[in-house]
């Protein structure tokens, strides 16, 4: 998605949120080993279900990537 829609310009990592039923969000982090700044996109565990369509997860990831691209350092469900 980064390559296709953002020309590979985003420095993001993606994980499932630890909270069940929580919101998807992104936050700015620093790698403890390399010191590299990156954005961590946390996807709500509600999307981690067999009956959840892949396009739903892709939509959330795209939304969070748009937020990262816009330069916000923290955004919840918006």
C-alpha positions in Angstrom: 0.0 0.0 0.0 2.9 2.4 0.8 4.4 1.8 -2.6 1.2 1.9 -4.5 -0.5 5.0 -3.0 2.4 6.9 -1.3 5.4 6.2 -3.5 7.2 4.4 -0.6 7.5 7.6 1.3 6.0 6.4 4.6 8.0 4.8 7.4 5.4 2.7 9.1 5.0 -0.6 10.9 1.7 -2.4 11.5 0.5 -4.4 14.4 -2.7 -5.7 15.9 -3.9 -3.6 18.9 -3.7 -5.3 22.3 -7.2 -4.0 23.2 -10.2 -6.1 22.1 -12.8 -3.8 20.7 -10.4 -0.8 20.8 -9.9 1.8 18.1 -7.4 1.6 15.3 -4.8 4.4 15.5 -1.2 5.4 14.7 1.5 6.8 16.9 5.0 8.0 16.3 7.7 5.8 17.9 11.5 5.3 18.0 13.0 1.9 17.4 14.9 1.0 20.7 17.7 -0.7 18.8 18.3 1.5 15.7 16.9 4.8 17.1 15.0 5.1 13.8 11.7 7.1 14.0 8.6 5.4 12.6 4.9 5.4 12.8 3.2 2.4 14.4 -0.2 1.6 13.0 -2.2 -0.4 15.4 -5.3 -2.1 14.0 -8.2 -3.0 16.3 -8.5 -6.7 17.2 -12.1 -6.4 16.0 -10.7 -6.7 12.4 -8.8 -9.9 13.3 -11.6 -12.3 12.6 -12.2 -14.9 10.0 -15.4 -13.3 8.8 -13.8 -9.8 8.4 -13.3 -9.0 4.7 -9.8 -8.1 3.7 -11.0 -4.9 2.2 -12.1 -3.7 5.6 -8.6 -4.1 7.0 -7.1 -2.5 3.9 -9.4 0.5 4.3 -8.3 1.0 7.9 -4.7 0.7 7.0 -5.2 3.2 4.1 -7.0 5.6 6.4 -4.1 5.5 9.0 -1.5 5.9 6.2 -3.4 9.0 5.0 -3.1 10.3 8.5 0.6 9.6 8.6 1.1 11.2 5.2 -0.8 14.3 6.4 1.8 14.7 9.2 -0.3 14.1 12.3 1.6 12.4 15.1 -1.4 10.8 16.8 -4.9 10.3 15.5 -7.7 8.1 16.9 -10.5 6.9 14.6 -10.7 10.1 12.7 
